Amino acid sequence: MTTFREPDRAVSASEGSKACQSRSAVASALAILLIVGIPSGFGPTFFPHGPTVVPSTPPMVPIATPAHRAEGTPELDRVASAHAPPTPTVGGGVNPYRFYNREPAPVGEADYGIDAADTPSSYSTPIFYARLFLDNIATQNASLSEPRIATFQLNVNLYFTQNSTVYVYWIQDVLEYNTSSGITHFLDNVWNASGLGTQMLNSSITGLGTVTGSPAGAYYFANAGAQAGNVVTLQLPTEVDLQVVSETVGGAPGIAFEFQDGFGWQGFDTVSFPFAVGAVDSGFVVDGFQYRPDGAYLDAEVTIGGPGGGSQTKVDASSVNVELLYWNGHNLQAIVNAYNFGSDTAEGVTNLASTVQYSGENGTPAAALRINASAKLGPLFDRADVGIVNISTSVPAGALFVNGTFYGAYQGGQANLTVGPGNYTFSIYDAGFLEGSVAARVTAGAYVPLQVAWHDVYFASFITAGLPSGIIWSVTLNGTPQESDVGVISYLVPPGSYGYIINPLSGFVPSPASGTVNITNAGRNVTISWSVREFQVSFIALGLPSALEWSVVVAGTLYASPTAVIVVAEAPGTYAYSFGEVAGFHTNPTEGSVDVIATNLTLNVTWTRFTYVVDFVAQGLSSGLAWGLAVESNGVWVNSSGVAAIVGVPLPNGSFEYAVTAPAAAVVYPPQGAGTVVGKALDVVLVFSAANGYLAGTITPVTASLWVDNVSVPLVNGSFNTSVSPGEHEVRASAAGYESADQLLLVAAGTVTPVHWDLASQVAAPTSLFSNPAVLGAVVGLGAIAVAGLWFWRRRRTRVASERPVVLDEP
């Protein structure tokens, strides 16, 4: 936190009163010029309230009348609209007390372009910069809807001419601050101050905001919205900075509004005046010789006031310092003439005094805002109270330090500072290196020109070798980095020993990467040799058998390996690759590209065997009967079961074996087998048939003969067991001296049908066959048997020999 010290000479209350009295005659004369009161939309303007409004939405404007002024405040006078940049003269300046001579008033620091001795002056600048050092602040006004809100306002005037017509716009860069919760809102306003009663038009201004109305007239409004640092809670103590920059936008005058409260500089709005393309832009003008065209001031001020709409608030606690600086062409400089109150805005405070303090770090004058119920409005400091230090140096641009603390950047070989009386050491740094220092005592009212000598300095130059042109590289010498896209980086340094580091650069390796450069009485060149840094790209084969060679081509170079990993070293870049053929295997995709950036890479390559479908075709199998299949290839078994007539099995090139399981009461041929896949599909035909049954039993006598379907079946000691196809079979047995036996038997598949016959012995025939009733009955029975035999033979089925199955496309 910046510290402040009390001034050697403070402005007394009696001096402030005297200054006020000296202007009373001027005020009376100006009042005679007025016939009527303040015109509508004219006079001390409002600061509209709109903390929660985003830039694209107009604010909710309170309906109010212009704020009441203290009794005896001079009324506005009509002034000429024509204005030329003035030249300094003594006397005849503006009266800072026309609108305020006591609180409530906007309290802070203001430059009206006139000092306490009524000497006017004028200047213009492209930048006004306000620093707010907030240690503690508490405000309240119970009559307000938001009783704890206060505003810190940076108020300035933009001045330009077009075709001899003067245009003046009153500019506000504002922090609205809740002194209870610490919540911030940043916003801006632009008012047309180019004449009495002039209004702002949508067609005359562009920006992120909009033109809206108020009892004081139309104005432009924008809110910082979602900008970083807006609508945040500030933790005190802290510093908040406001800045406005006059710049050309599309050939027309424009303004950039900026703030920072710990989140970095935020440019939350840029406005321009498109009707004024080609205008002569004077920037922000402070003019103590005359008033604004609308009767207010051409001043610059940073003040605290109520929350908006011309409201007032009471300060209950305050430890706040504010500084107002401008760009003088070389550096930011504190204003020289300052009053402790502003006048452009209608928002004010009570119970607050503004007195001068000087920064304990660099002597910059500031307004110290502290509680005081009897505070007086008057001069804060002027040229008689402060010293002007002019520093010239042969170092064209660099950083200025005061008493060992960074003050700011400068350019053009000069710097001008406004400081309080005291002893100072001013130092010039270039690229982080001390180039020279000078000590001086500054007294009130003094002008102190100083020369900062440039040491004997020499170039420490770093020259690249092997680095392609156009690549940005960098060096850090003694803690100060520099970068370049050409082959040389140079530091201008006094004699000494300096450590350096070549900062890492993706894809390249420097040599040396660090070291020390010794500067004595001449410059020194350090050559940095760069080599391309290569990174490993590892291709890993998945799915290939061990010892099987595979390959990849990267950027036209072939790499092959019988192992699972191929490692390729490449510099940063994009490289095409493709994989070679591997017999019996394939990968998808077969090619691609890899981006080598700044790290090693791993690419997995999944290989899959080529396979061809081997169809196992089931023939002769009754519908609905399930069967099983097991196939082995390269040690891998594939099992399948079901009722499908065809089972397809994808197999790689090479030999395979199979085994078939037939359903119950059925047989298959072949039940097992082998084959070979050679680059095409195969069919394996499996022939299914019903399983045989069996006829088994004994025949007595053991000398008998047995026929099954007219086929002789051998007997072993009268026993037999023979395989037959399922179905009906004729079984016949005979023996000498015995009666024959004949029977039609049904044999089921896979079952045994038993046969046990005892043949009857033959009996001697009678003389007359038909004389014996028994014989006659037998004859009749034989006739019936003959008829039945005829029927039997007609039903006999011929046995069909089974065929051997055929394996199609067998390799």
C-alpha positions in Angstrom: 0.0 0.0 0.0 1.4 3.4 -0.9 2.3 5.5 2.1 1.8 9.3 2.2 3.5 12.1 4.2 2.1 15.5 5.2 3.1 18.5 3.1 5.6 21.1 4.3 2.9 23.7 3.7 -0.8 23.1 3.9 -3.5 25.4 2.6 -5.2 27.1 5.5 -8.9 27.7 5.9 -8.4 31.4 5.9 -6.6 31.2 2.5 -9.4 29.3 1.1 -11.9 31.9 2.4 -9.8 34.7 0.9 -9.8 33.0 -2.5 -13.5 32.6 -2.3 -13.9 36.3 -1.5 -11.7 37.4 -4.3 -14.1 35.9 -6.8 -17.2 37.5 -5.4 -17.1 40.5 -7.7 -16.6 38.3 -10.7 -19.6 36.2 -9.6 -21.8 39.3 -9.2 -20.9 40.6 -12.6 -21.7 37.3 -14.2 -25.0 37.1 -12.5 -26.1 40.4 -14.1 -25.8 38.7 -17.5 -28.6 36.2 -16.7 -32.2 37.3 -17.2 -33.7 33.9 -16.5 -32.7 30.9 -14.4 -31.0 27.7 -15.4 -32.4 26.4 -18.7 -34.0 23.0 -18.8 -31.4 20.2 -19.1 -28.6 22.6 -18.2 -26.4 23.2 -15.3 -24.8 20.7 -12.8 -25.5 17.4 -14.5 -26.7 14.2 -13.0 -24.8 11.0 -12.6 -27.5 8.4 -13.4 -27.8 5.4 -11.2 -27.6 2.0 -12.9 -25.3 -0.5 -11.2 -27.0 -3.7 -12.3 -27.5 -2.7 -16.0 -25.5 -4.5 -18.7 -24.1 -2.4 -21.5 -26.8 -3.2 -24.0 -29.6 -2.1 -21.7 -30.4 1.5 -20.8 -30.3 2.3 -17.0 -33.3 3.0 -14.8 -33.0 6.8 -14.4 -34.4 8.3 -11.2 -36.9 11.1 -11.8 -35.5 14.1 -9.9 -35.0 17.8 -10.2 -31.5 19.3 -10.6 -29.7 19.2 -7.3 -30.1 22.2 -5.0 -27.1 24.5 -4.7 -25.9 26.3 -1.6 -27.2 29.8 -1.2 -25.1 32.5 -2.8 -23.7 30.1 -5.5 -23.3 32.2 -8.7 -25.6 31.2 -11.5 -24.2 30.2 -14.9 -23.4 32.7 -17.5 -23.7 32.4 -21.3 -20.3 32.1 -23.0 -19.2 32.1 -26.6 -19.3 28.8 -28.3 -16.2 29.4 -30.4 -13.0 28.3 -28.6 -9.4 28.3 -29.7 -6.7 26.6 -27.6 -5.7 29.4 -25.2 -2.4 30.8 -24.4 -1.4 31.3 -20.8 -2.0 34.8 -19.4 -2.4 36.2 -15.9 -5.9 37.1 -14.6 -9.2 36.7 -16.3 -9.6 33.0 -15.4 -12.5 30.9 -14.3 -14.1 30.9 -10.9 -14.0 27.5 -9.3 -16.7 28.5 -6.7 -19.5 29.2 -9.2 -21.4 26.0 -8.2 -20.0 25.0 -4.8 -18.5 26.9 -1.9 -19.3 24.5 0.9 -20.4 20.9 1.5 -22.3 19.0 0.4 -20.0 18.9 -2.6 -18.0 16.4 -4.7 -14.8 16.2 -2.6 -11.4 15.1 -3.9 -8.9 16.6 -6.4 -9.7 18.8 -9.3 -7.6 20.8 -11.8 -9.6 23.9 -13.0 -6.6 25.2 -14.9 -6.1 28.0 -12.4 -4.0 28.3 -9.3 -4.7 29.9 -5.9 -3.3 33.2 -7.2 -5.9 33.3 -10.0 -3.4 32.6 -12.7 -5.0 30.6 -15.4 -3.4 28.1 -17.8 -4.4 25.4 -20.2 -3.1 22.1 -21.5 -4.4 19.0 -23.4 -3.6 15.4 -23.0 -4.6 12.0 -24.5 -4.7 10.3 -21.0 -6.1 11.1 -17.6 -5.4 8.6 -14.9 -6.8 8.5 -11.3 -5.4 6.4 -8.5 -7.6 5.5 -5.6 -5.9 4.2 -2.5 -8.7 2.7 -0.3 -7.8 1.8 3.3 -11.2 2.4 4.8 -14.4 4.1 3.7 -18.0 4.1 5.1 -20.9 6.3 3.8 -24.6 6.3 4.5 -27.7 8.3 3.6 -30.8 6.7 5.1 -33.1 8.5 2.7 -31.6 6.7 -0.3 -32.8 3.3 -1.6 -29.2 2.2 -1.5 -28.0 4.1 1.6 -24.4 2.7 1.7 -23.4 3.5 -2.0 -20.8 6.0 -3.0 -19.2 6.9 -6.3 -15.7 7.7 -7.3 -15.7 9.6 -10.5 -13.0 10.5 -13.0 -14.5 13.5 -14.9 -12.8 15.1 -17.9 -13.7 16.9 -21.1 -13.1 15.8 -24.7 -12.5 18.7 -27.1 -12.4 18.7 -30.9 -13.3 20.9 -33.8 -14.7 20.1 -37.2 -15.2 22.8 -39.9 -14.6 25.5 -37.3 -17.3 24.1 -35.0 -16.3 23.3 -31.5 -17.5 20.1 -29.8 -17.1 19.4 -26.2 -18.2 16.2 -24.4 -18.2 15.7 -20.7 -16.7 12.2 -19.9 -17.2 10.1 -16.7 -15.4 6.9 -15.8 -17.0 5.8 -12.6 -16.6 3.3 -9.8 -19.9 2.8 -7.9 -18.9 1.2 -4.6 -21.0 -0.3 -1.8 -19.1 0.8 1.3 -20.9 -1.8 3.4 -20.5 -5.0 1.2 -17.5 -3.9 -0.8 -19.3 -4.7 -4.1 -18.0 -2.8 -7.2 -19.8 -1.6 -10.3 -17.9 0.2 -13.1 -19.7 2.4 -15.7 -19.3 5.4 -17.9 -21.4 8.4 -19.0 -20.9 10.8 -21.9 -22.8 14.1 -22.1 -23.0 16.6 -24.9 -21.5 19.9 -23.5 -21.1 21.6 -26.9 -23.6 24.4 -26.1 -26.5 25.4 -23.9 -29.2 22.7 -23.9 -27.4 20.5 -26.3 -28.5 16.8 -26.2 -26.9 13.5 -27.0 -28.2 11.7 -30.0 -28.0 8.0 -30.9 -26.7 8.9 -34.3 -23.8 11.0 -32.9 -22.1 8.3 -30.7 -21.2 4.6 -31.0 -20.1 2.2 -28.2 -21.2 -0.7 -26.1 -23.9 1.4 -24.3 -26.9 3.4 -25.4 -28.3 6.9 -25.3 -31.0 7.4 -22.7 -32.7 10.3 -21.0 -32.7 12.1 -17.6 -34.2 15.3 -16.3 -30.9 17.0 -17.2 -31.1 15.7 -20.8 -30.1 12.8 -22.9 -26.8 11.1 -22.3 -24.8 8.0 -23.2 -24.5 5.2 -20.6 -22.6 1.9 -20.5 -22.0 -0.7 -17.8 -18.8 -2.8 -17.5 -21.1 -5.9 -17.4 -19.2 -9.2 -17.1 -15.8 -7.6 -17.3 -13.2 -9.1 -14.9 -13.2 -7.1 -11.7 -16.7 -5.8 -12.1 -19.3 -6.8 -9.5 -16.6 -8.2 -7.2 -16.0 -7.7 -3.5 -13.0 -5.6 -2.8 -10.9 -6.5 0.2 -9.5 -3.3 1.8 -6.9 -2.0 1.8 -6.5 -2.0 -2.0 -5.8 0.3 -5.0 -8.3 1.0 -7.8 -7.3 2.8 -10.9 -9.5 4.6 -13.5 -8.2 5.8 -16.9 -9.6 7.4 -20.0 -7.7 7.5 -23.3 -8.4 9.8 -26.2 -7.9 8.0 -29.4 -9.0 7.9 -33.0 -11.6 5.3 -33.9 -12.4 4.8 -37.6 -10.9 8.2 -38.3 -13.2 9.9 -35.7 -12.5 11.1 -32.2 -13.0 8.4 -29.6 -12.5 7.5 -26.0 -11.4 4.2 -24.3 -12.7 3.7 -20.8 -10.6 1.5 -18.5 -10.2 0.4 -14.9 -8.3 -2.0 -12.8 -9.0 -3.3 -9.3 -6.7 -6.2 -9.0 -7.8 -8.2 -12.0 -5.6 -6.3 -14.5 -6.5 -3.4 -16.8 -10.0 -3.8 -18.2 -11.1 -1.8 -21.3 -14.8 -2.1 -20.8 -16.1 0.4 -23.4 -14.8 2.4 -26.4 -17.0 5.2 -27.8 -16.5 7.3 -30.9 -18.3 10.2 -32.7 -18.7 9.0 -36.2 -20.1 12.3 -37.5 -16.7 13.9 -36.8 -14.5 11.8 -39.1 -11.4 14.0 -39.9 -12.0 16.3 -37.0 -9.1 18.1 -35.2 -8.9 16.3 -31.9 -7.3 18.1 -29.0 -7.8 15.3 -26.6 -8.8 16.0 -23.0 -8.6 19.8 -22.3 -8.0 21.6 -19.1 -8.6 25.3 -19.6 -8.6 27.9 -16.8 -9.1 30.8 -19.2 -12.8 30.2 -20.0 -15.8 27.9 -19.4 -17.2 25.1 -21.4 -19.7 26.0 -24.1 -22.5 25.0 -21.8 -21.2 27.1 -19.0 -19.5 24.4 -16.8 -15.7 23.9 -16.5 -13.1 22.6 -18.9 -11.4 20.8 -16.0 -10.3 17.4 -14.8 -11.3 15.9 -11.4 -11.4 12.8 -9.3 -14.0 13.0 -6.6 -16.3 11.1 -4.3 -20.0 11.7 -4.2 -23.4 10.1 -3.7 -24.6 7.1 -5.6 -26.2 8.9 -8.6 -29.0 11.1 -9.8 -27.5 14.2 -8.0 -27.7 12.5 -4.6 -25.6 13.3 -1.6 -24.3 11.1 1.1 -22.5 11.4 4.5 -19.0 10.0 5.1 -18.8 8.2 8.4 -15.2 6.9 8.1 -12.5 7.5 5.5 -8.9 6.7 5.0 -8.7 7.3 1.3 -6.0 9.0 -0.9 -6.6 9.9 -4.5 -4.1 11.0 -7.2 -4.8 12.6 -10.5 -2.2 12.3 -13.3 -2.0 13.1 -17.0 0.2 12.0 -19.9 2.6 14.9 -20.7 4.1 13.4 -23.8 6.8 11.6 -22.0 5.3 10.1 -18.9 2.4 10.2 -16.5 2.7 13.3 -14.3 0.6 14.5 -11.4 -1.4 17.7 -12.0 0.3 20.9 -10.8 -2.8 23.0 -9.7 -5.4 21.3 -7.6 -8.5 22.2 -5.6 -10.0 19.9 -3.0 -13.4 19.7 -4.6 -14.9 19.2 -8.1 -17.8 21.0 -9.8 -18.9 19.1 -12.9 -21.1 16.5 -11.1 -24.1 17.0 -8.8 -23.2 14.1 -6.5 -21.6 15.2 -3.3 -20.7 14.3 0.3 -20.6 15.9 3.7 -18.3 15.4 6.7 -15.2 15.0 4.6 -12.1 17.1 4.2 -9.5 16.9 1.4 -6.0 17.9 2.3 -2.7 17.4 0.5 -0.4 14.6 1.3 2.7 13.4 -0.6 3.5 9.8 -1.4 6.1 8.4 0.9 7.4 6.4 -2.1 7.8 8.9 -4.8 6.5 12.3 -3.5 3.5 12.4 -5.8 0.9 14.9 -4.4 -2.5 13.4 -3.4 -5.7 14.4 -1.9 -6.1 12.7 1.6 -9.8 12.3 2.3 -10.5 12.2 6.0 -13.5 12.8 8.3 -14.0 16.5 9.2 -17.4 18.1 9.9 -16.1 21.6 9.4 -14.2 21.0 6.2 -13.6 24.0 3.9 -13.6 24.0 0.1 -10.5 25.6 -1.5 -7.1 25.1 -3.1 -5.4 21.8 -2.4 -2.0 22.6 -3.8 -0.6 24.6 -6.7 2.7 25.4 -8.3 3.9 27.3 -5.3 3.6 24.1 -3.1 5.2 21.5 -5.3 8.4 21.1 -7.3 8.7 20.2 -10.9 11.6 17.8 -11.7 12.7 17.5 -15.3 14.9 14.6 -16.0 16.7 14.3 -19.3 18.8 11.3 -20.3 20.5 9.8 -23.3 18.5 6.6 -22.7 15.6 7.1 -25.2 13.0 5.1 -23.3 13.0 3.1 -20.1 11.7 2.9 -16.6 11.9 5.7 -14.0 12.5 4.8 -10.3 12.1 7.3 -7.5 13.8 6.5 -4.2 14.2 2.9 -5.4 10.5 2.5 -6.2 9.1 2.1 -9.7 7.4 5.4 -10.7 6.5 4.6 -14.4 7.7 4.3 -17.9 9.0 7.3 -19.9 9.8 7.9 -23.6 11.6 10.5 -25.7 14.6 10.8 -23.4 12.8 12.9 -20.9 10.5 12.7 -17.8 8.7 15.4 -15.9 7.5 14.8 -12.3 5.3 16.8 -9.9 6.6 16.1 -6.4 6.4 17.5 -2.9 9.4 19.1 -1.2 12.0 16.6 -0.1 15.1 14.7 -1.0 15.0 12.2 -3.9 17.1 9.8 -5.9 16.0 9.4 -9.5 17.2 6.3 -11.4 16.9 5.3 -15.0 16.6 1.6 -16.0 16.7 0.1 -19.5 15.6 -3.5 -20.0 16.0 -4.1 -16.3 19.5 -2.6 -16.1 20.4 0.5 -14.1 21.7 3.1 -16.6 22.3 5.9 -14.1 21.0 7.7 -11.0 21.0 11.3 -9.7 20.1 12.7 -6.3 18.5 16.0 -5.7 16.7 18.1 -3.1 13.4 19.6 -4.3 11.9 22.6 -2.6 8.4 24.1 -2.9 7.9 26.0 -6.1 11.2 24.9 -7.5 12.0 23.7 -11.0 14.7 21.1 -10.9 16.4 20.1 -14.2 18.4 16.9 -13.9 20.7 15.0 -16.2 21.0 11.3 -15.7 24.3 10.2 -17.2 24.4 7.1 -19.3 27.1 4.7 -18.1 29.7 3.3 -20.4 27.6 0.5 -21.8 28.2 -2.3 -24.2 26.2 -4.8 -26.2 25.8 -8.4 -24.9 24.5 -10.0 -28.1 23.2 -13.5 -28.4 23.4 -14.9 -32.0 21.6 -18.0 -33.1 23.0 -20.7 -35.4 20.9 -23.5 -36.9 17.5 -22.0 -36.0 15.1 -21.5 -38.9 14.2 -17.9 -39.6 10.9 -16.6 -38.3 10.9 -18.7 -35.2 10.5 -16.7 -32.0 13.2 -17.5 -29.4 14.1 -15.7 -26.2 16.9 -15.1 -23.7 16.8 -14.0 -20.1 19.8 -12.0 -19.0 20.2 -11.2 -15.4 16.5 -11.8 -14.9 15.4 -9.6 -17.9 13.8 -11.6 -20.8 13.9 -10.5 -24.4 12.5 -12.4 -27.4 13.0 -12.0 -31.2 12.1 -13.7 -34.5 15.5 -12.8 -36.0 18.9 -14.2 -35.3 20.2 -11.7 -32.8 19.1 -10.5 -29.3 21.1 -7.7 -27.8 21.3 -6.1 -24.4 22.9 -2.7 -23.7 24.6 -3.2 -20.3 27.3 -1.6 -18.2 30.4 -3.6 -17.4 29.7 -6.6 -15.2 29.1 -10.3 -15.1 25.6 -11.4 -16.1 24.0 -14.8 -16.0 21.8 -15.8 -18.9 19.4 -18.6 -19.7 18.3 -19.6 -23.2 14.6 -20.1 -22.7 13.1 -23.5 -23.8 11.9 -23.7 -27.4 9.7 -26.4 -28.5 11.4 -28.8 -31.0 14.9 -27.4 -30.6 17.8 -27.8 -28.2 20.2 -24.8 -27.5 23.8 -25.1 -26.8 24.8 -23.7 -24.5 21.5 -23.5 -22.7 22.8 -21.2 -20.0 26.0 -19.5 -18.8 27.6 -16.2 -17.8 28.6 -13.4 -20.1 31.4 -11.0 -18.8 31.4 -7.4 -20.1 34.5 -5.5 -19.4 35.4 -2.7 -21.9 33.8 -4.1 -25.0 30.8 -5.9 -26.2 30.6 -9.6 -26.5 28.8 -12.0 -28.7 27.5 -15.4 -27.5 26.7 -17.9 -30.2 23.8 -20.2 -29.5 23.8 -23.3 -31.6 20.4 -24.9 -32.1 19.9 -28.5 -33.0 16.6 -30.1 -33.8 15.1 -31.8 -30.9 13.8 -35.2 -31.8 11.0 -37.1 -30.1 10.3 -40.8 -30.1 7.3 -42.2 -31.9 6.8 -45.8 -30.8 4.7 -48.1 -33.0 3.5 -51.1 -30.9 2.2 -54.2 -32.8 -0.7 -55.9 -31.1 -1.9 -59.3 -32.2 1.2 -60.5 -34.1 2.9 -63.8 -33.2 6.3 -63.3 -31.7 9.3 -63.3 -34.1 7.0 -62.4 -37.1 8.6 -59.4 -38.9 6.4 -56.4 -39.7 7.3 -52.9 -41.0 6.2 -49.3 -41.1 7.3 -46.5 -43.5 7.6 -43.0 -41.9 8.2 -40.0 -44.1 9.6 -42.3 -46.8 11.9 -44.3 -44.5 11.3 -48.0 -44.0 11.6 -49.4 -40.5 11.1 -53.2 -39.8 11.4 -55.4 -36.8 10.6 -59.0 -35.6 9.7 -57.6 -32.2 6.5 -55.9 -31.1 7.9 -52.4 -31.0 9.4 -50.1 -33.7 10.8 -46.8 -32.5 11.2 -43.8 -34.8 12.9 -40.5 -33.9 11.5 -37.4 -35.5 11.7 -33.6 -35.1 8.5 -31.7 -34.5 6.2 -31.8 -37.5 3.6 -33.9 -39.2 4.6 -37.2 -40.7 2.8 -39.7 -42.9 3.1 -43.4 -42.2 2.0 -46.7 -43.7 2.3 -50.3 -42.7 3.8 -53.1 -44.9 2.0 -56.3 -45.6 2.3 -59.2 -43.1 1.3 -62.7 -44.5 -2.0 -63.8 -43.0 -2.6 -60.5 -41.1 -4.0 -57.1 -41.7 -4.4 -53.8 -39.8 -7.0 -51.1 -40.2 -6.2 -48.4 -41.1 -3.2 -49.2 -43.1 -1.8 -45.7 -43.1 -2.2 -42.3 -41.4 -0.2 -39.3 -40.1 1.3 -38.4 -36.7 1.8 -34.9 -35.3 5.1 -34.6 -33.3 4.9 -31.6 -31.1 7.0 -31.6 -27.9 6.7 -35.0 -26.4 7.2 -38.7 -27.1 4.3 -40.6 -28.6 3.0 -44.1 -28.6 0.8 -45.6 -31.4 -0.8 -49.0 -30.9 -1.2 -51.0 -34.1 -3.7 -53.9 -33.9 -3.1 -56.7 -36.3 -5.8 -59.2 -37.1 -5.4 -62.6 -38.9 -7.0 -62.9 -42.4 -9.8 -65.5 -42.1 -11.9 -67.5 -44.6 -15.2 -69.1 -43.8 -15.2 -72.9 -43.7 -18.8 -74.1 -44.1 -19.6 -77.5 -42.4 -22.6 -78.8 -44.3 -24.9 -81.3 -42.6 -26.6 -83.7 -45.1 -29.2 -86.3 -44.4 -30.0 -85.0 -40.9 -33.6 -84.9 -40.0 -35.0 -81.4 -39.3 -34.9 -80.3 -35.7 -32.1 -82.6 -34.6 -29.2 -80.9 -32.9 -25.6 -81.7 -33.6 -22.2 -80.5 -32.4 -19.0 -79.3 -34.0 -15.5 -78.6 -32.6 -12.9 -77.0 -34.8 -9.2 -76.4 -33.9 -6.8 -74.0 -35.7 -3.4 -72.8 -34.4 -4.2 -74.3 -31.0 -7.6 -72.4 -30.7 -10.8 -74.4 -30.5 -14.1 -73.2 -31.7 -17.2 -75.0 -30.5 -20.7 -74.9 -32.0 -23.9 -76.8 -31.6 -27.4 -76.4 -33.0 -29.9 -77.6 -35.6 -28.5 -75.4 -38.5 -27.8 -77.3 -41.8 -24.7 -75.2 -42.3 -22.2 -73.9 -39.7 -19.7 -71.4 -40.9 -16.4 -71.1 -39.0 -13.9 -68.3 -39.9 -10.4 -69.7 -39.9 -7.0 -68.3 -40.9 -4.7 -69.8 -43.4 -3.3 -73.1 -42.2 -4.4 -76.6 -41.2 -7.3 -77.3 -39.0 -9.0 -80.3 -37.4 -12.6 -81.0 -36.6 -14.8 -83.4 -34.7 -18.6 -83.9 -35.1 -21.1 -85.1 -32.6 -24.2 -86.7 -34.1 -27.6 -86.7 -32.4 -28.8 -89.8 -30.6 -29.9 -92.7 -33.0 -27.9 -91.2 -35.8 -24.4 -91.5 -37.2 -22.2 -89.1 -39.2 -19.5 -89.6 -41.7 -16.8 -88.6 -41.2 -17.1 -88.1 -37.5 -13.7 -86.3 -37.5 -11.2 -85.0 -40.0 -8.7 -82.3 -41.0 -8.3 -79.7 -43.7 -6.2 -76.8 -44.8 -7.2 -73.2 -45.6 -5.2 -71.6 -48.3 -6.5 -68.2 -49.2 -10.1 -69.1 -49.9 -13.3 -70.5 -48.3 -14.0 -74.2 -48.0 -17.0 -76.6 -47.7 -16.9 -79.7 -45.5 -19.8 -82.1 -46.1 -21.0 -84.2 -43.2 -23.4 -87.0 -44.0 -25.8 -87.9 -41.3 -27.8 -91.2 -41.3 -29.9 -93.1 -38.8 -27.9 -95.5 -36.5 -28.2 -99.3 -37.1 -30.1 -101.6 -34.9 -29.2 -105.1 -33.9 -30.8 -108.6 -34.2 -29.4 -111.0 -31.5 -30.4 -114.2 -30.0 -30.2 -118.1 -30.2 -31.6 -120.7 -32.6 -32.1 -124.4 -31.7 -30.7 -126.6 -32.9 -27.3 -125.2 -33.2 -27.0 -126.7 -36.7 -29.7 -124.4 -38.0 -29.1 -121.8 -40.6 -30.3 -118.2 -40.3 -31.2 -115.7 -43.0 -31.9 -112.0 -42.5 -33.4 -110.4 -45.5 -32.2 -113.4 -47.5 -28.7 -112.8 -46.3 -27.1 -115.7 -44.4 -26.1 -114.8 -40.9 -23.5 -117.1 -39.3 -24.3 -118.8 -36.0 -21.8 -119.6 -33.3 -23.1 -122.4 -31.2 -26.6 -121.4 -32.2 -26.0 -117.7 -31.2 -25.9 -114.6 -33.4 -25.6 -110.8 -33.2 -25.9 -108.9 -36.5 -26.3 -105.2 -37.3 -29.2 -104.1 -39.5 -30.6 -100.8 -40.6 -33.6 -99.5 -38.7 -36.9 -100.9 -40.0 -38.7 -104.2 -40.8 -36.5 -107.2 -41.6 -37.4 -110.8 -42.6 -35.8 -113.3 -40.3 -35.9 -117.0 -41.4 -34.3 -120.1 -39.8 -34.2 -123.7 -40.9 -32.5 -127.0 -40.1 -32.6 -130.5 -41.5 -35.3 -132.5 -39.8 -36.8 -129.4 -38.3 -39.6 -127.2 -39.4 -38.5 -123.8 -40.7 -39.3 -120.5 -38.9 -40.0 -117.2 -40.6 -40.9 -113.9 -39.0 -41.0 -110.2 -40.0 -39.3 -108.1 -37.2 -39.3 -104.3 -36.7 -35.8 -103.1 -35.6 -35.4 -99.6 -34.0 -32.2 -97.5 -34.6 -29.6 -98.1 -32.0 -31.6 -100.9 -30.2 -31.3 -104.7 -30.0 -34.2 -106.8 -31.1 -34.0 -110.3 -29.5 -34.7 -113.5 -31.4 -35.0 -116.9 -29.6 -36.3 -119.8 -31.7 -36.6 -123.5 -31.0 -37.3 -125.2 -34.3 -39.9 -128.0 -34.1 -39.0 -131.6 -35.3 -40.7 -132.8 -38.4 -43.5 -135.5 -38.1 -44.1 -138.5 -40.6 -46.8 -137.7 -43.2 -50.1 -139.9 -43.4 -51.0 -142.0 -46.4 -53.7 -139.6 -47.5 -53.1 -136.1 -46.7 -56.7 -135.1 -46.8 -58.1 -138.2 -45.1 -56.9 -136.9 -41.8 -58.8 -133.8 -40.6 -55.6 -132.5 -39.0 -53.7 -132.7 -42.2 -56.5 -131.2 -44.1 -56.5 -128.2 -41.7 -52.7 -127.9 -42.0 -53.1 -127.7 -45.8 -55.6 -125.1 -45.5 -53.3 -123.3 -43.0 -50.4 -123.6 -45.5 -52.5 -122.0 -48.1 -53.2 -119.1 -45.8 -49.5 -118.8 -45.1 -48.7 -118.8 -48.8 -51.1 -115.9 -49.3 -49.6 -114.2 -46.3 -46.0 -114.9 -47.6 -46.9 -113.3 -50.9 -48.0 -110.2 -49.0 -44.9 -110.3 -46.9 -42.5 -110.4 -49.9 -44.3 -107.6 -51.5 -43.6 -105.5 -48.3 -39.9 -106.4 -48.2 -37.6 -103.4 -48.5 -34.3 -103.6 -50.2 -31.3 -102.6 -48.2 -29.4 -99.6 -49.6 -25.7 -99.6 -49.1 -24.6 -96.3 -47.3 -22.3 -94.0 -49.3 -19.1 -92.6 -48.1 -19.3 -88.8 -47.4 -17.4 -86.5 -49.8 -15.4 -83.5 -48.6 -15.8 -80.7 -51.1 -12.8 -78.4 -52.0 -10.6 -80.4 -49.8 -7.1 -79.0 -50.1 
